[in-house]
Amino acid sequence: MRGKGVSAAAIAGVLMGSAASFSPSLTKTRYLGTSSINPLPYCSLERRTRQVFNELFMADDNDSAAADQLEAGDAIADEDNTEDEDIHNEDMMTSPEMALGIATHLSEESTAATELALSRVAPHDEGVANETVLAVGVPPSLSEKEGAIVDETTIEAPSVKKILKFAIPAIGVWLCGPMLSLIDTSAVGLLSGTAQQAALNPAVAVTEYAALLIAFMYTATTNLVASAQEKDRRTKDKPRTSKNFIAALQLSGYVGAGLGAVLFSFAIPLLRAIIGNDAIDPQVFNAALKYVRIRALGMPAAAIIGSSQAACLGMQDIKSPLYVLLAAAVVNFVGDVTLVGSSHPLLGGAAGAAWATVFSQYAAVIFFVQWLCHRGSMLKFPKKSDKEDDSRTRLDKYSTRGFLEGKFRGRDFLRPPSRERVQEFTPYLVPVTSTQVGRVSSYVAMSHVISSSLGTVSMAAQQVILSLWNCLYPVGESLSLTAQSFVPSIVERKESKARSDALSHTLVNFWKAGAIFGSVLMGAVLCIPLLNQFFTPDPAVIALVNSVVPLLLIIFSTLGIFTASEGIILGQKDLGFLGKSYTSFFFFVPFIMLRVKRMAQSGVSHVNLRSVWAVFTTYQIFRTCLWVMRTLQLQRRTSRKVSQEVET
């Protein structure tokens, strides 16, 4: 045991030094609402070090003299602390391996004690949780991977591989909704004919674009939950995260119910505003009206689903919502097959597709509640391995399954969230809603022009294009959602050069991922002519769809860069810029679209569906350039601020 080694006093000194470097304010901390001075004195830590040495290395040692010597050392330490180090440097030499074992044991004890302390913090004093963790002298946490010590002073930017690893499953999450519409379009077109399929164009425009008006809930939920999880990263029960999660579920139910009531009551004027005149076939209009009113009944469920997805993404759990929504997609498919072909006026055609979607939405809410509130869920999906379960603190392995167990029940949807929680969502209302209105305006203007001036065949072709568009667009949109999941945790860190560098690397890596996604999307667009036969047997509709493919190639080649940049902007909470930009687009894009409508109504022969998409292509290129310039401006601003602080 003698020779080159480390003493117990030295181990204690290293531990105290690590704690001191980890938190300079060790001498005073708030604990349970009070102030205490240095809760772990040096002599107590050294004494505990010797006790751990006994427990780990001397328990099975027959050399009782060594144990007696350690006890004698304790007695001497109690009498005269000033002689401790000399005594134990002589008599308590241990190997470096033993020193590491003792240090690890004490680190685990300290972490457990900290979690116990945090569990007793009074509810009104939640704000001290992080301060308590830093101040009690916990050494840097040991990573679950290979036991490496994490350097808390560094900020890691997500790599391209990590971004793709998160974004690709996110595609599946956000594809579920568009896939439901795609199934509806295909089922209605093949089983009910062109007129019923044409009715989906204005009906889906009203329901889907109206639903975007509550997207502020989803953006707010992702950002609030991601920020709360960053603050809760050293707590076991994640109190801030769970409260924000529950508040989002409760608030979204009320917001969705309000939207559904408005949509049901104003379905007729909204459809007339989209169609633009009374020349449309009454059969098409009546089918569209049924679709909108039936879908309005499912808006509360749609809002809850969106908030649940957003919260899971904020916690960087991508698999849980994917499992739930895939189960809901099965329900929708069965409903379409059963109802769309029915001859009943309230159950067949477009109305049948609407009922199938509503049933699947409420089924998804039930599945989500089961998944979040019960670890033994009714959904029997593969469980994580024990190794993954032990690494729940690693964000890329985290699962929300059972996260709200004992904290939330189905009846809690009827309880409104507290005013304080609602106020956390309100800053997102105006800028994000303005952003969505600006987005929606271009799609609504397209639907209006096509429905009012280009005829039934163009309406059917537009519905096919939009169904394919809505399946491809989430591939790029997943990058925006991924950025909103990763960037807030970096932005929440203290301003420093490390933070600035991390944001810079994050921006570059997201653009690289965007370029990869753009290439993949271009390949998918080239396959559209091969897929038309699965949506319609009408050759005129197929010809119109194929005429738009070259423009779609241009749009999707830039989509990855565009959505990645927008996600970075949202992650940095630059909501004012987005709100102002989309407010401008709200007026400019429809103005150009209406000029196309007047040209079509005046008899200009070359104005057709391709003309409308040419306007949208120009709009997409312009906002992509604008978003890229804004992200560069934000990064320069961050770097400049850090440089000024360093100089001062």
Secondary structure as a PSIPRED ss2 file (coil, helix, strand):
# PSIPRED VFORMAT (PSIPRED V4.0)

   1 M C   1.000  0.000  0.000
   2 R C   1.000  0.000  0.000
   3 G C   1.000  0.000  0.000
   4 K C   1.000  0.000  0.000
   5 G C   1.000  0.000  0.000
   6 V E   0.000  0.000  1.000
   7 S C   1.000  0.000  0.000
   8 A H   0.000  1.000  0.000
   9 A H   0.000  1.000  0.000
  10 A H   0.000  1.000  0.000
  11 I H   0.000  1.000  0.000
  12 A H   0.000  1.000  0.000
  13 G H   0.000  1.000  0.000
  14 V H   0.000  1.000  0.000
  15 L H   0.000  1.000  0.000
  16 M H   0.000  1.000  0.000
  17 G H   0.000  1.000  0.000
  18 S H   0.000  1.000  0.000
  19 A H   0.000  1.000  0.000
  20 A H   0.000  1.000  0.000
  21 S H   0.000  1.000  0.000
  22 F H   0.000  1.000  0.000
  23 S C   1.000  0.000  0.000
  24 P C   1.000  0.000  0.000
  25 S C   1.000  0.000  0.000
  26 L C   1.000  0.000  0.000
  27 T C   1.000  0.000  0.000
  28 K E   0.000  0.000  1.000
  29 T E   0.000  0.000  1.000
  30 R E   0.000  0.000  1.000
  31 Y E   0.000  0.000  1.000
  32 L C   1.000  0.000  0.000
  33 G C   1.000  0.000  0.000
  34 T E   0.000  0.000  1.000
  35 S E   0.000  0.000  1.000
  36 S E   0.000  0.000  1.000
  37 I E   0.000  0.000  1.000
  38 N C   1.000  0.000  0.000
  39 P C   1.000  0.000  0.000
  40 L C   1.000  0.000  0.000
  41 P C   1.000  0.000  0.000
  42 Y H   0.000  1.000  0.000
  43 C H   0.000  1.000  0.000
  44 S H   0.000  1.000  0.000
  45 L H   0.000  1.000  0.000
  46 E H   0.000  1.000  0.000
  47 R H   0.000  1.000  0.000
  48 R H   0.000  1.000  0.000
  49 T H   0.000  1.000  0.000
  50 R H   0.000  1.000  0.000
  51 Q H   0.000  1.000  0.000
  52 V H   0.000  1.000  0.000
  53 F H   0.000  1.000  0.000
  54 N H   0.000  1.000  0.000
  55 E H   0.000  1.000  0.000
  56 L H   0.000  1.000  0.000
  57 F H   0.000  1.000  0.000
  58 M H   0.000  1.000  0.000
  59 A C   1.000  0.000  0.000
  60 D C   1.000  0.000  0.000
  61 D C   1.000  0.000  0.000
  62 N C   1.000  0.000  0.000
  63 D C   1.000  0.000  0.000
  64 S H   0.000  1.000  0.000
  65 A H   0.000  1.000  0.000
  66 A H   0.000  1.000  0.000
  67 A H   0.000  1.000  0.000
  68 D H   0.000  1.000  0.000
  69 Q H   0.000  1.000  0.000
  70 L H   0.000  1.000  0.000
  71 E H   0.000  1.000  0.000
  72 A H   0.000  1.000  0.000
  73 G H   0.000  1.000  0.000
  74 D H   0.000  1.000  0.000
  75 A H   0.000  1.000  0.000
  76 I H   0.000  1.000  0.000
  77 A H   0.000  1.000  0.000
  78 D H   0.000  1.000  0.000
  79 E H   0.000  1.000  0.000
  80 D C   1.000  0.000  0.000
  81 N H   0.000  1.000  0.000
  82 T H   0.000  1.000  0.000
  83 E H   0.000  1.000  0.000
  84 D H   0.000  1.000  0.000
  85 E H   0.000  1.000  0.000
  86 D H   0.000  1.000  0.000
  87 I H   0.000  1.000  0.000
  88 H H   0.000  1.000  0.000
  89 N H   0.000  1.000  0.000
  90 E H   0.000  1.000  0.000
  91 D H   0.000  1.000  0.000
  92 M C   1.000  0.000  0.000
  93 M C   1.000  0.000  0.000
  94 T E   0.000  0.000  1.000
  95 S C   1.000  0.000  0.000
  96 P H   0.000  1.000  0.000
  97 E H   0.000  1.000  0.000
  98 M H   0.000  1.000  0.000
  99 A H   0.000  1.000  0.000
 100 L H   0.000  1.000  0.000
 101 G H   0.000  1.000  0.000
 102 I H   0.000  1.000  0.000
 103 A H   0.000  1.000  0.000
 104 T H   0.000  1.000  0.000
 105 H H   0.000  1.000  0.000
 106 L H   0.000  1.000  0.000
 107 S H   0.000  1.000  0.000
 108 E H   0.000  1.000  0.000
 109 E H   0.000  1.000  0.000
 110 S H   0.000  1.000  0.000
 111 T H   0.000  1.000  0.000
 112 A H   0.000  1.000  0.000
 113 A H   0.000  1.000  0.000
 114 T H   0.000  1.000  0.000
 115 E H   0.000  1.000  0.000
 116 L H   0.000  1.000  0.000
 117 A H   0.000  1.000  0.000
 118 L H   0.000  1.000  0.000
 119 S H   0.000  1.000  0.000
 120 R C   1.000  0.000  0.000
 121 V C   1.000  0.000  0.000
 122 A C   1.000  0.000  0.000
 123 P H   0.000  1.000  0.000
 124 H H   0.000  1.000  0.000
 125 D H   0.000  1.000  0.000
 126 E H   0.000  1.000  0.000
 127 G H   0.000  1.000  0.000
 128 V H   0.000  1.000  0.000
 129 A H   0.000  1.000  0.000
 130 N H   0.000  1.000  0.000
 131 E H   0.000  1.000  0.000
 132 T H   0.000  1.000  0.000
 133 V H   0.000  1.000  0.000
 134 L H   0.000  1.000  0.000
 135 A H   0.000  1.000  0.000
 136 V C   1.000  0.000  0.000
 137 G C   1.000  0.000  0.000
 138 V C   1.000  0.000  0.000
 139 P C   1.000  0.000  0.000
 140 P C   1.000  0.000  0.000
 141 S C   1.000  0.000  0.000
 142 L E   0.000  0.000  1.000
 143 S C   1.000  0.000  0.000
 144 E C   1.000  0.000  0.000
 145 K C   1.000  0.000  0.000
 146 E C   1.000  0.000  0.000
 147 G C   1.000  0.000  0.000
 148 A C   1.000  0.000  0.000
 149 I E   0.000  0.000  1.000
 150 V C   1.000  0.000  0.000
 151 D C   1.000  0.000  0.000
 152 E C   1.000  0.000  0.000
 153 T C   1.000  0.000  0.000
 154 T C   1.000  0.000  0.000
 155 I C   1.000  0.000  0.000
 156 E C   1.000  0.000  0.000
 157 A C   1.000  0.000  0.000
 158 P C   1.000  0.000  0.000
 159 S C   1.000  0.000  0.000
 160 V H   0.000  1.000  0.000
 161 K H   0.000  1.000  0.000
 162 K H   0.000  1.000  0.000
 163 I H   0.000  1.000  0.000
 164 L H   0.000  1.000  0.000
 165 K H   0.000  1.000  0.000
 166 F H   0.000  1.000  0.000
 167 A H   0.000  1.000  0.000
 168 I H   0.000  1.000  0.000
 169 P H   0.000  1.000  0.000
 170 A H   0.000  1.000  0.000
 171 I H   0.000  1.000  0.000
 172 G H   0.000  1.000  0.000
 173 V H   0.000  1.000  0.000
 174 W H   0.000  1.000  0.000
 175 L H   0.000  1.000  0.000
 176 C H   0.000  1.000  0.000
 177 G H   0.000  1.000  0.000
 178 P H   0.000  1.000  0.000
 179 M H   0.000  1.000  0.000
 180 L H   0.000  1.000  0.000
 181 S H   0.000  1.000  0.000
 182 L H   0.000  1.000  0.000
 183 I H   0.000  1.000  0.000
 184 D H   0.000  1.000  0.000
 185 T H   0.000  1.000  0.000
 186 S H   0.000  1.000  0.000
 187 A H   0.000  1.000  0.000
 188 V H   0.000  1.000  0.000
 189 G H   0.000  1.000  0.000
 190 L H   0.000  1.000  0.000
 191 L H   0.000  1.000  0.000
 192 S H   0.000  1.000  0.000
 193 G C   1.000  0.000  0.000
 194 T H   0.000  1.000  0.000
 195 A H   0.000  1.000  0.000
 196 Q H   0.000  1.000  0.000
 197 Q H   0.000  1.000  0.000
 198 A H   0.000  1.000  0.000
 199 A H   0.000  1.000  0.000
 200 L H   0.000  1.000  0.000
 201 N H   0.000  1.000  0.000
 202 P H   0.000  1.000  0.000
 203 A H   0.000  1.000  0.000
 204 V H   0.000  1.000  0.000
 205 A H   0.000  1.000  0.000
 206 V H   0.000  1.000  0.000
 207 T H   0.000  1.000  0.000
 208 E H   0.000  1.000  0.000
 209 Y H   0.000  1.000  0.000
 210 A H   0.000  1.000  0.000
 211 A H   0.000  1.000  0.000
 212 L H   0.000  1.000  0.000
 213 L H   0.000  1.000  0.000
 214 I H   0.000  1.000  0.000
 215 A H   0.000  1.000  0.000
 216 F H   0.000  1.000  0.000
 217 M H   0.000  1.000  0.000
 218 Y H   0.000  1.000  0.000
 219 T H   0.000  1.000  0.000
 220 A H   0.000  1.000  0.000
 221 T H   0.000  1.000  0.000
 222 T H   0.000  1.000  0.000
 223 N H   0.000  1.000  0.000
 224 L H   0.000  1.000  0.000
 225 V H   0.000  1.000  0.000
 226 A H   0.000  1.000  0.000
 227 S H   0.000  1.000  0.000
 228 A H   0.000  1.000  0.000
 229 Q H   0.000  1.000  0.000
 230 E H   0.000  1.000  0.000
 231 K H   0.000  1.000  0.000
 232 D C   1.000  0.000  0.000
 233 R C   1.000  0.000  0.000
 234 R C   1.000  0.000  0.000
 235 T C   1.000  0.000  0.000
 236 K C   1.000  0.000  0.000
 237 D C   1.000  0.000  0.000
 238 K C   1.000  0.000  0.000
 239 P H   0.000  1.000  0.000
 240 R H   0.000  1.000  0.000
 241 T H   0.000  1.000  0.000
 242 S H   0.000  1.000  0.000
 243 K H   0.000  1.000  0.000
 244 N H   0.000  1.000  0.000
 245 F H   0.000  1.000  0.000
 246 I H   0.000  1.000  0.000
 247 A H   0.000  1.000  0.000
 248 A H   0.000  1.000  0.000
 249 L H   0.000  1.000  0.000
 250 Q H   0.000  1.000  0.000
 251 L H   0.000  1.000  0.000
 252 S H   0.000  1.000  0.000
 253 G H   0.000  1.000  0.000
 254 Y H   0.000  1.000  0.000
 255 V H   0.000  1.000  0.000
 256 G H   0.000  1.000  0.000
 257 A H   0.000  1.000  0.000
 258 G H   0.000  1.000  0.000
 259 L H   0.000  1.000  0.000
 260 G H   0.000  1.000  0.000
 261 A H   0.000  1.000  0.000
 262 V H   0.000  1.000  0.000
 263 L H   0.000  1.000  0.000
 264 F H   0.000  1.000  0.000
 265 S H   0.000  1.000  0.000
 266 F C   1.000  0.000  0.000
 267 A H   0.000  1.000  0.000
 268 I H   0.000  1.000  0.000
 269 P H   0.000  1.000  0.000
 270 L H   0.000  1.000  0.000
 271 L H   0.000  1.000  0.000
 272 R H   0.000  1.000  0.000
 273 A H   0.000  1.000  0.000
 274 I H   0.000  1.000  0.000
 275 I H   0.000  1.000  0.000
 276 G C   1.000  0.000  0.000
 277 N C   1.000  0.000  0.000
 278 D C   1.000  0.000  0.000
 279 A C   1.000  0.000  0.000
 280 I C   1.000  0.000  0.000
 281 D C   1.000  0.000  0.000
 282 P H   0.000  1.000  0.000
 283 Q H   0.000  1.000  0.000
 284 V H   0.000  1.000  0.000
 285 F H   0.000  1.000  0.000
 286 N H   0.000  1.000  0.000
 287 A H   0.000  1.000  0.000
 288 A H   0.000  1.000  0.000
 289 L H   0.000  1.000  0.000
 290 K H   0.000  1.000  0.000
 291 Y H   0.000  1.000  0.000
 292 V H   0.000  1.000  0.000
 293 R H   0.000  1.000  0.000
 294 I H   0.000  1.000  0.000
 295 R H   0.000  1.000  0.000
 296 A H   0.000  1.000  0.000
 297 L C   1.000  0.000  0.000
 298 G C   1.000  0.000  0.000
 299 M H   0.000  1.000  0.000
 300 P H   0.000  1.000  0.000
 301 A H   0.000  1.000  0.000
 302 A H   0.000  1.000  0.000
 303 A H   0.000  1.000  0.000
 304 I H   0.000  1.000  0.000
 305 I H   0.000  1.000  0.000
 306 G H   0.000  1.000  0.000
 307 S H   0.000  1.000  0.000
 308 S H   0.000  1.000  0.000
 309 Q H   0.000  1.000  0.000
 310 A H   0.000  1.000  0.000
 311 A H   0.000  1.000  0.000
 312 C H   0.000  1.000  0.000
 313 L H   0.000  1.000  0.000
 314 G H   0.000  1.000  0.000
 315 M C   1.000  0.000  0.000
 316 Q C   1.000  0.000  0.000
 317 D C   1.000  0.000  0.000
 318 I C   1.000  0.000  0.000
 319 K H   0.000  1.000  0.000
 320 S H   0.000  1.000  0.000
 321 P H   0.000  1.000  0.000
 322 L H   0.000  1.000  0.000
 323 Y H   0.000  1.000  0.000
 324 V H   0.000  1.000  0.000
 325 L H   0.000  1.000  0.000
 326 L H   0.000  1.000  0.000
 327 A H   0.000  1.000  0.000
 328 A H   0.000  1.000  0.000
 329 A H   0.000  1.000  0.000
 330 V H   0.000  1.000  0.000
 331 V H   0.000  1.000  0.000
 332 N H   0.000  1.000  0.000
 333 F H   0.000  1.000  0.000
 334 V H   0.000  1.000  0.000
 335 G H   0.000  1.000  0.000
 336 D H   0.000  1.000  0.000
 337 V H   0.000  1.000  0.000
 338 T H   0.000  1.000  0.000
 339 L H   0.000  1.000  0.000
 340 V C   1.000  0.000  0.000
 341 G C   1.000  0.000  0.000
 342 S C   1.000  0.000  0.000
 343 S C   1.000  0.000  0.000
 344 H C   1.000  0.000  0.000
 345 P C   1.000  0.000  0.000
 346 L C   1.000  0.000  0.000
 347 L C   1.000  0.000  0.000
 348 G C   1.000  0.000  0.000
 349 G H   0.000  1.000  0.000
 350 A H   0.000  1.000  0.000
 351 A H   0.000  1.000  0.000
 352 G H   0.000  1.000  0.000
 353 A H   0.000  1.000  0.000
 354 A H   0.000  1.000  0.000
 355 W H   0.000  1.000  0.000
 356 A H   0.000  1.000  0.000
 357 T H   0.000  1.000  0.000
 358 V H   0.000  1.000  0.000
 359 F H   0.000  1.000  0.000
 360 S H   0.000  1.000  0.000
 361 Q H   0.000  1.000  0.000
 362 Y H   0.000  1.000  0.000
 363 A H   0.000  1.000  0.000
 364 A H   0.000  1.000  0.000
 365 V H   0.000  1.000  0.000
 366 I H   0.000  1.000  0.000
 367 F H   0.000  1.000  0.000
 368 F H   0.000  1.000  0.000
 369 V H   0.000  1.000  0.000
 370 Q H   0.000  1.000  0.000
 371 W H   0.000  1.000  0.000
 372 L H   0.000  1.000  0.000
 373 C H   0.000  1.000  0.000
 374 H C   1.000  0.000  0.000
 375 R C   1.000  0.000  0.000
 376 G C   1.000  0.000  0.000
 377 S C   1.000  0.000  0.000
 378 M C   1.000  0.000  0.000
 379 L C   1.000  0.000  0.000
 380 K C   1.000  0.000  0.000
 381 F C   1.000  0.000  0.000
 382 P C   1.000  0.000  0.000
 383 K C   1.000  0.000  0.000
 384 K C   1.000  0.000  0.000
 385 S C   1.000  0.000  0.000
 386 D H   0.000  1.000  0.000
 387 K H   0.000  1.000  0.000
 388 E H   0.000  1.000  0.000
 389 D H   0.000  1.000  0.000
 390 D C   1.000  0.000  0.000
 391 S C   1.000  0.000  0.000
 392 R C   1.000  0.000  0.000
 393 T C   1.000  0.000  0.000
 394 R C   1.000  0.000  0.000
 395 L H   0.000  1.000  0.000
 396 D H   0.000  1.000  0.000
 397 K H   0.000  1.000  0.000
 398 Y C   1.000  0.000  0.000
 399 S C   1.000  0.000  0.000
 400 T C   1.000  0.000  0.000
 401 R C   1.000  0.000  0.000
 402 G C   1.000  0.000  0.000
 403 F C   1.000  0.000  0.000
 404 L C   1.000  0.000  0.000
 405 E C   1.000  0.000  0.000
 406 G C   1.000  0.000  0.000
 407 K C   1.000  0.000  0.000
 408 F C   1.000  0.000  0.000
 409 R C   1.000  0.000  0.000
 410 G H   0.000  1.000  0.000
 411 R H   0.000  1.000  0.000
 412 D H   0.000  1.000  0.000
 413 F H   0.000  1.000  0.000
 414 L H   0.000  1.000  0.000
 415 R C   1.000  0.000  0.000
 416 P C   1.000  0.000  0.000
 417 P C   1.000  0.000  0.000
 418 S C   1.000  0.000  0.000
 419 R H   0.000  1.000  0.000
 420 E H   0.000  1.000  0.000
 421 R H   0.000  1.000  0.000
 422 V H   0.000  1.000  0.000
 423 Q H   0.000  1.000  0.000
 424 E H   0.000  1.000  0.000
 425 F H   0.000  1.000  0.000
 426 T H   0.000  1.000  0.000
 427 P H   0.000  1.000  0.000
 428 Y H   0.000  1.000  0.000
 429 L H   0.000  1.000  0.000
 430 V H   0.000  1.000  0.000
 431 P H   0.000  1.000  0.000
 432 V H   0.000  1.000  0.000
 433 T H   0.000  1.000  0.000
 434 S H   0.000  1.000  0.000
 435 T H   0.000  1.000  0.000
 436 Q H   0.000  1.000  0.000
 437 V H   0.000  1.000  0.000
 438 G H   0.000  1.000  0.000
 439 R H   0.000  1.000  0.000
 440 V H   0.000  1.000  0.000
 441 S H   0.000  1.000  0.000
 442 S H   0.000  1.000  0.000
 443 Y H   0.000  1.000  0.000
 444 V H   0.000  1.000  0.000
 445 A H   0.000  1.000  0.000
 446 M H   0.000  1.000  0.000
 447 S H   0.000  1.000  0.000
 448 H H   0.000  1.000  0.000
 449 V H   0.000  1.000  0.000
 450 I H   0.000  1.000  0.000
 451 S H   0.000  1.000  0.000
 452 S H   0.000  1.000  0.000
 453 S H   0.000  1.000  0.000
 454 L C   1.000  0.000  0.000
 455 G C   1.000  0.000  0.000
 456 T H   0.000  1.000  0.000
 457 V H   0.000  1.000  0.000
 458 S H   0.000  1.000  0.000
 459 M H   0.000  1.000  0.000
 460 A H   0.000  1.000  0.000
 461 A H   0.000  1.000  0.000
 462 Q H   0.000  1.000  0.000
 463 Q H   0.000  1.000  0.000
 464 V H   0.000  1.000  0.000
 465 I H   0.000  1.000  0.000
 466 L H   0.000  1.000  0.000
 467 S H   0.000  1.000  0.000
 468 L H   0.000  1.000  0.000
 469 W H   0.000  1.000  0.000
 470 N H   0.000  1.000  0.000
 471 C H   0.000  1.000  0.000
 472 L H   0.000  1.000  0.000
 473 Y H   0.000  1.000  0.000
 474 P H   0.000  1.000  0.000
 475 V H   0.000  1.000  0.000
 476 G H   0.000  1.000  0.000
 477 E H   0.000  1.000  0.000
 478 S H   0.000  1.000  0.000
 479 L H   0.000  1.000  0.000
 480 S H   0.000  1.000  0.000
 481 L H   0.000  1.000  0.000
 482 T H   0.000  1.000  0.000
 483 A H   0.000  1.000  0.000
 484 Q H   0.000  1.000  0.000
 485 S H   0.000  1.000  0.000
 486 F H   0.000  1.000  0.000
 487 V H   0.000  1.000  0.000
 488 P H   0.000  1.000  0.000
 489 S H   0.000  1.000  0.000
 490 I H   0.000  1.000  0.000
 491 V H   0.000  1.000  0.000
 492 E C   1.000  0.000  0.000
 493 R C   1.000  0.000  0.000
 494 K C   1.000  0.000  0.000
 495 E C   1.000  0.000  0.000
 496 S C   1.000  0.000  0.000
 497 K H   0.000  1.000  0.000
 498 A H   0.000  1.000  0.000
 499 R H   0.000  1.000  0.000
 500 S H   0.000  1.000  0.000
 501 D H   0.000  1.000  0.000
 502 A H   0.000  1.000  0.000
 503 L H   0.000  1.000  0.000
 504 S H   0.000  1.000  0.000
 505 H H   0.000  1.000  0.000
 506 T H   0.000  1.000  0.000
 507 L H   0.000  1.000  0.000
 508 V H   0.000  1.000  0.000
 509 N H   0.000  1.000  0.000
 510 F H   0.000  1.000  0.000
 511 W H   0.000  1.000  0.000
 512 K H   0.000  1.000  0.000
 513 A H   0.000  1.000  0.000
 514 G H   0.000  1.000  0.000
 515 A H   0.000  1.000  0.000
 516 I H   0.000  1.000  0.000
 517 F H   0.000  1.000  0.000
 518 G H   0.000  1.000  0.000
 519 S H   0.000  1.000  0.000
 520 V H   0.000  1.000  0.000
 521 L H   0.000  1.000  0.000
 522 M H   0.000  1.000  0.000
 523 G H   0.000  1.000  0.000
 524 A H   0.000  1.000  0.000
 525 V H   0.000  1.000  0.000
 526 L C   1.000  0.000  0.000
 527 C C   1.000  0.000  0.000
 528 I H   0.000  1.000  0.000
 529 P H   0.000  1.000  0.000
 530 L H   0.000  1.000  0.000
 531 L H   0.000  1.000  0.000
 532 N H   0.000  1.000  0.000
 533 Q H   0.000  1.000  0.000
 534 F H   0.000  1.000  0.000
 535 F C   1.000  0.000  0.000
 536 T C   1.000  0.000  0.000
 537 P C   1.000  0.000  0.000
 538 D C   1.000  0.000  0.000
 539 P H   0.000  1.000  0.000
 540 A H   0.000  1.000  0.000
 541 V H   0.000  1.000  0.000
 542 I H   0.000  1.000  0.000
 543 A H   0.000  1.000  0.000
 544 L H   0.000  1.000  0.000
 545 V H   0.000  1.000  0.000
 546 N H   0.000  1.000  0.000
 547 S H   0.000  1.000  0.000
 548 V H   0.000  1.000  0.000
 549 V H   0.000  1.000  0.000
 550 P H   0.000  1.000  0.000
 551 L H   0.000  1.000  0.000
 552 L H   0.000  1.000  0.000
 553 L H   0.000  1.000  0.000
 554 I H   0.000  1.000  0.000
 555 I H   0.000  1.000  0.000
 556 F H   0.000  1.000  0.000
 557 S H   0.000  1.000  0.000
 558 T H   0.000  1.000  0.000
 559 L H   0.000  1.000  0.000
 560 G H   0.000  1.000  0.000
 561 I H   0.000  1.000  0.000
 562 F H   0.000  1.000  0.000
 563 T H   0.000  1.000  0.000
 564 A H   0.000  1.000  0.000
 565 S H   0.000  1.000  0.000
 566 E H   0.000  1.000  0.000
 567 G H   0.000  1.000  0.000
 568 I H   0.000  1.000  0.000
 569 I H   0.000  1.000  0.000
 570 L H   0.000  1.000  0.000
 571 G H   0.000  1.000  0.000
 572 Q C   1.000  0.000  0.000
 573 K C   1.000  0.000  0.000
 574 D C   1.000  0.000  0.000
 575 L H   0.000  1.000  0.000
 576 G H   0.000  1.000  0.000
 577 F H   0.000  1.000  0.000
 578 L H   0.000  1.000  0.000
 579 G H   0.000  1.000  0.000
 580 K H   0.000  1.000  0.000
 581 S H   0.000  1.000  0.000
 582 Y H   0.000  1.000  0.000
 583 T H   0.000  1.000  0.000
 584 S H   0.000  1.000  0.000
 585 F H   0.000  1.000  0.000
 586 F H   0.000  1.000  0.000
 587 F H   0.000  1.000  0.000
 588 F H   0.000  1.000  0.000
 589 V H   0.000  1.000  0.000
 590 P H   0.000  1.000  0.000
 591 F H   0.000  1.000  0.000
 592 I H   0.000  1.000  0.000
 593 M H   0.000  1.000  0.000
 594 L H   0.000  1.000  0.000
 595 R H   0.000  1.000  0.000
 596 V H   0.000  1.000  0.000
 597 K H   0.000  1.000  0.000
 598 R H   0.000  1.000  0.000
 599 M H   0.000  1.000  0.000
 600 A H   0.000  1.000  0.000
 601 Q H   0.000  1.000  0.000
 602 S C   1.000  0.000  0.000
 603 G C   1.000  0.000  0.000
 604 V C   1.000  0.000  0.000
 605 S C   1.000  0.000  0.000
 606 H C   1.000  0.000  0.000
 607 V C   1.000  0.000  0.000
 608 N C   1.000  0.000  0.000
 609 L H   0.000  1.000  0.000
 610 R H   0.000  1.000  0.000
 611 S H   0.000  1.000  0.000
 612 V H   0.000  1.000  0.000
 613 W H   0.000  1.000  0.000
 614 A H   0.000  1.000  0.000
 615 V H   0.000  1.000  0.000
 616 F H   0.000  1.000  0.000
 617 T H   0.000  1.000  0.000
 618 T H   0.000  1.000  0.000
 619 Y H   0.000  1.000  0.000
 620 Q H   0.000  1.000  0.000
 621 I H   0.000  1.000  0.000
 622 F H   0.000  1.000  0.000
 623 R H   0.000  1.000  0.000
 624 T H   0.000  1.000  0.000
 625 C H   0.000  1.000  0.000
 626 L H   0.000  1.000  0.000
 627 W H   0.000  1.000  0.000
 628 V H   0.000  1.000  0.000
 629 M H   0.000  1.000  0.000
 630 R H   0.000  1.000  0.000
 631 T H   0.000  1.000  0.000
 632 L H   0.000  1.000  0.000
 633 Q H   0.000  1.000  0.000
 634 L H   0.000  1.000  0.000
 635 Q H   0.000  1.000  0.000
 636 R H   0.000  1.000  0.000
 637 R H   0.000  1.000  0.000
 638 T H   0.000  1.000  0.000
 639 S H   0.000  1.000  0.000
 640 R H   0.000  1.000  0.000
 641 K H   0.000  1.000  0.000
 642 V H   0.000  1.000  0.000
 643 S H   0.000  1.000  0.000
 644 Q H   0.000  1.000  0.000
 645 E H   0.000  1.000  0.000
 646 V H   0.000  1.000  0.000
 647 E H   0.000  1.000  0.000
 648 T C   1.000  0.000  0.000
